Amino acid sequence: MFKINKQQPIKNLEDHFLKKNLPVIRIGDNVKVGVKIIEGDKKRVQFYEGTILAKKNSSIKTTITVRKILQGTGIERIFLVHSPKVDSINILRSSKVRRSKLYYLRNLKGKASRLKQSF
């Protein structure tokens, strides 16, 4: 007898909505994420620029945590990479890191929070 795989239709549906033109995203990259915003009847793209602290992979549910410093206060935002609201992801610079999660950057300020650039 054949075993019926109940996950196959879900996998096929998820593959349909995956974005194909994404750059290779790594922890420690400085990125500029374009987010689609609807205000009334107007649509525009707002950019959010910061460092990737964490990345969670699970096909269509892939998320990245981006942190930026605004007026001395750290702001983190989690983006669903394959979401239709995420318009674009541009990598501005890459950094050499030895951790998979950079949560220690939350406790650092100023020059101490810099990461070494990789070329």
Contact map, one row per residue, 1 for C-alpha under 8 A:
11100000000000000000000000000000000000000000000000000000000000000000000000000000000000000000000000000000000000000000000
11110000000000000000000000000000000000000000000000000000000000000000000000000000000000000000000000000000000000000000000
11111000000000000000000000000000000000000000000000000000000000000000000000000000000000000000000000000000000000000000000
01111100000000000000000000000000000000000000000000000000000000000000000000000000000000000000000000000000000000000000000
00111111000000000000000000000000000000000000000000000000000000000000000000000000000000000000000000000000000000000000000
00011111110000000000000000000000000000000000000000000000000000000000000000000000000000000000000000000000000000000000000
00001111111000000000000000000000000000000000000000000000000000000000000000000000000000000000000000000000000000000000000
00001111111100000000000000000000000000000000000000000000000000000000000000000000000000000000000000000000000000000000000
00000111111110000000000000000000000000000000000000000000000000000000000000000000000000000000000000000000000000000000000
00000111111111000000000000000000000000000000000000000000000000000000000000000000000000000000000000000000000000000000000
00000011111111100000000000000000000000000000000000000000000000000000000000000000000000000000000000000000000000000000000
00000001111111110000000000000000000000000000000000000000000000000000000000000000000000000000000000000000000000000000000
00000000111111111000000000000000000000000000000000000000000000000000000000000000000000000000000000000000000000000000000
00000000011111111100000000000000000000000000000000000000001100000000000000000000000000000000000000000000000000000000000
00000000001111111100000000000000000000000000000000000000000100000000000000000000000000000000000000000000000000000000000
00000000000111111100000000000000000000000000000000000000000000000000000000000000000000000000000000000000000000000000000
00000000000011111110000000000000000000000000000000000000000100000000000000000000010000000000000000000000000000000000000
00000000000001111111000000000000000000000000000000000000001100000000000000000000010000000000000000000000000000000000000
00000000000000001111110000000000000000000000000000000000000000000000000000000000010000000000000000000000000000000000000
00000000000000000111110000000000000000000000000000000000000000000000000000000000000000000000000000000000000000000000000
00000000000000000011111000000000000000000000000000000000000000000000000000000000000000000000000000000000000000000000000
00000000000000000011111100000000000000000000000000000000000000000000000000000000000000001000000000000000000000000000000
00000000000000000000111110000000000000000000000000000000000000000000000000000000000000001110000000000000000000000000000
00000000000000000000011111000000000000000000000000000000000000000000000000000000000000000000000000000000000000000000000
00000000000000000000001111101000000000000000000000000000000000000000000000000000000000000010000000000000000000000000000
00000000000000000000000111111000000000000000000000010010000000000000000000000000000000000000010000000000000000000000000
00000000000000000000000011111000000000000000000000011110000000000000000000000000000000000000000010011100000000000000000
00000000000000000000000001111100000000000000000000111000000000000000000000000000000000000000011110000100000000000010000
00000000000000000000000011111110000000000000000000110000000000000000000000000000000000000011111000000000000000000000000
00000000000000000000000000011111000000000000000011110000000000000000000000000000000000000011111000000000000000000000000
00000000000000000000000000001111100000000000000011110000000000000000000000000000000000001111100000000000000000000000000
00000000000000000000000000000111110000000000001111000000000000000000000000000000000000011111000000000000000000000000000
00000000000000000000000000000011111000000000001110000000000000000000000000000000000001111100000000000000000000000000000
00000000000000000000000000000001111100000000111100000000000000000000000000000000000001111000000000000000000000000000000
00000000000000000000000000000000111110000000111100000000000000000000000000000000000011110000000000000000000000000000000
00000000000000000000000000000000011111000011110000000000000000000000000000000000000011100000000000000000000000000000000
00000000000000000000000000000000001111100011110000000000000000000000000000000000000010000000000000000000000000000000000
00000000000000000000000000000000000111111111000000000000000000000000000000000000000000000000000000000000000000000000000
00000000000000000000000000000000000011111110000000000000000000000000000000000000000000000000000000000000000000000000000
00000000000000000000000000000000000001111100000000000000000000000000000000000000000000000000000000000000000000000000000
00000000000000000000000000000000000001111110000000000000000000000000000000000000000000000000000000000000000000000000000
00000000000000000000000000000000000001111111000000000000000000000000000000000000000000000000000000000000000000000000000
00000000000000000000000000000000000111101111100000000000000000000000000000000000000000000000000000000000000000000000000
00000000000000000000000000000000000111000111110000000000000000000000000000000000000000000000000000000000000000000000000
00000000000000000000000000000000011110000011111000000000000000000000000000000000000000100000000000000000000000000000000
00000000000000000000000000000000011110000001111100000000000000000000000000000000000000000000000000000000000000000000000
00000000000000000000000000000001111000000000111110000000000000000000000000000000000000000000000000000000000000000000000
00000000000000000000000000000001111000000000011111000000000000000000000000000000000000000000000000000000000000000000000
00000000000000000000000000000111100000000000001111100000000000000101000000000000000000000000000000000000000000000000000
00000000000000000000000000000111000000000000000111110000000000000111100000000000000000000000000000000000000000000000000
00000000000000000000000000011110000000000000000011111000000000000111000000000000000000000000000000000000000000000000000
00000000000000000000000001111110000000000000000001111110000000011110000000000000000000000000000000000000000000000000000
00000000000000000000000000110000000000000000000000111110000000011110000000000000000000000000000000001110000000000000000
00000000000000000000000000100000000000000000000000011111000000011100000000000000000000000000000000011110000000000000000
00000000000000000000000001100000000000000000000000011111100001111000000000000000000000000000000000011000000000000000000
00000000000000000000000000000000000000000000000000000111110001110000000000000000000000000000000000000000000000000000000
00000000000000000000000000000000000000000000000000000011111011100000000000000000000000000000000000000000000000000000000
00000000000000000000000000000000000000000000000000000001111111000000000000000000000000000000000000000000000000000000000
00000000000001000100000000000000000000000000000000000000111111000000000000000000000000000000000000000000000000000000000
00000000000001101100000000000000000000000000000000000000011111000000000000000000110000000000000000000000000000000000000
00000000000000000000000000000000000000000000000000000000111111100000000000000001110000000000000000000000000000000000000
00000000000000000000000000000000000000000000000000000011111111110000000000000001110000000000000000000000000000000000000
00000000000000000000000000000000000000000000000000000011100011111000000000000111100000000000000000000000000000000000000
00000000000000000000000000000000000000000000000000011111000001111100000000000111100000000000000000000000000000000000000
00000000000000000000000000000000000000000000000000011110000000111110000000011110000000000000000000000000000000000000000
00000000000000000000000000000000000000000000000011111100000000011111000000011110000000000000000000000000000000000000000
00000000000000000000000000000000000000000000000001111000000000001111100001111000000000000000000000000000000000000000000
00000000000000000000000000000000000000000000000011100000000000000111110001110000000000000000000000000000000000000000000
00000000000000000000000000000000000000000000000001000000000000000011111111100000000000000000000000000000000000000000000
00000000000000000000000000000000000000000000000000000000000000000001111111100000000000000000000000000000000000000000000
00000000000000000000000000000000000000000000000000000000000000000000111110000000000000000000000000000000000000000000000
00000000000000000000000000000000000000000000000000000000000000000000111111000000000000000000000000000000000000000000000
00000000000000000000000000000000000000000000000000000000000000000000111111100000000000000000000000000000000000000000000
00000000000000000000000000000000000000000000000000000000000000000011110111110000000000000000000000000000010000000000000
00000000000000000000000000000000000000000000000000000000000000000011110011111000000000000000000000000000000000000000000
00000000000000000000000000000000000000000000000000000000000000001111000001111100000000000000000000000000000000000000000
00000000000000000000000000000000000000000000000000000000000000001110000000111110000000000000000000000000000000000000000
00000000000000000000000000000000000000000000000000000000000000111100000000011111000000000000000000000000000000000000000
00000000000000000000000000000000000000000000000000000000000000111100000000001111101001000000000000000000000000000000000
00000000000000000000000000000000000000000000000000000000000011110000000000000111111001000000000000000000000000000000000
00000000000000000000000000000000000000000000000000000000000111110000000000000011111001000000000000000000000000000000000
00000000000000001110000000000000000000000000000000000000000111000000000000000001111101000000000000000000000000000000000
00000000000000000000000000000000000000000000000000000000000000000000000000000011111111000000000000000000000000000000000
00000000000000000000000000000000000000000000000000000000000000000000000000000000011111100000000000000000000000000000000
00000000000000000000000000000000001110000000000000000000000000000000000000000000001111100000000000000000000000000000000
00000000000000000000000000000000111100000000000000000000000000000000000000000011111111111000000000000000000000000000000
00000000000000000000000000000000111100000000100000000000000000000000000000000000000111111000000000000000000000000000000
00000000000000000000000000000001111000000000000000000000000000000000000000000000000001111100000000000000000000000000000
00000000000000000000011000000011110000000000000000000000000000000000000000000000000001111110000000000000000000000000000
00000000000000000000001000000011100000000000000000000000000000000000000000000000000000011111000000000000000000000000000
00000000000000000000001010001111000000000000000000000000000000000000000000000000000000001111110000000000000000000000000
00000000000000000000000000001111000000000000000000000000000000000000000000000000000000000111110000000000000000000000000
00000000000000000000000000001110000000000000000000000000000000000000000000000000000000000011111000000000000000000000100
00000000000000000000000001011100000000000000000000000000000000000000000000000000000000000011111100000000000000000000111
00000000000000000000000000011100000000000000000000000000000000000000000000000000000000000000111110000000000000000011110
00000000000000000000000000010000000000000000000000000000000000000000000000000000000000000000011111000000000000000011110
00000000000000000000000000110000000000000000000000000000000000000000000000000000000000000000001111100000000000000011000
00000000000000000000000000000000000000000000000000000000000000000000000000000000000000000000000111110000000000000000000
00000000000000000000000000000000000000000000000000000000000000000000000000000000000000000000000011111100000000000000000
00000000000000000000000000100000000000000000000000000110000000000000000000000000000000000000000001111100000000000000000
00000000000000000000000000100000000000000000000000001110000000000000000000000000000000000000000000111110000000000000000
00000000000000000000000000110000000000000000000000001100000000000000000000000000000000000000000000111111100000000000000
00000000000000000000000000000000000000000000000000001100000000000000000000000000000000000000000000001111110000000000000
00000000000000000000000000000000000000000000000000000000000000000000000000000000000000000000000000000111111100000000000
00000000000000000000000000000000000000000000000000000000000000000000000000000000000000000000000000000111111110001000000
00000000000000000000000000000000000000000000000000000000000000000000000001000000000000000000000000000011111100000000000
00000000000000000000000000000000000000000000000000000000000000000000000000000000000000000000000000000001111110000000000
00000000000000000000000000000000000000000000000000000000000000000000000000000000000000000000000000000001111111011000000
00000000000000000000000000000000000000000000000000000000000000000000000000000000000000000000000000000000101111111000000
00000000000000000000000000000000000000000000000000000000000000000000000000000000000000000000000000000000000111111100000
00000000000000000000000000000000000000000000000000000000000000000000000000000000000000000000000000000000000011111100000
00000000000000000000000000000000000000000000000000000000000000000000000000000000000000000000000000000000000111111100000
00000000000000000000000000000000000000000000000000000000000000000000000000000000000000000000000000000000100111111110000
00000000000000000000000000000000000000000000000000000000000000000000000000000000000000000000000000000000000001111111000
00000000000000000000000000010000000000000000000000000000000000000000000000000000000000000000001110000000000000001111100
00000000000000000000000000000000000000000000000000000000000000000000000000000000000000000000001110000000000000000111110
00000000000000000000000000000000000000000000000000000000000000000000000000000000000000000000111100000000000000000011111
00000000000000000000000000000000000000000000000000000000000000000000000000000000000000000000011100000000000000000001111
00000000000000000000000000000000000000000000000000000000000000000000000000000000000000000000010000000000000000000000111
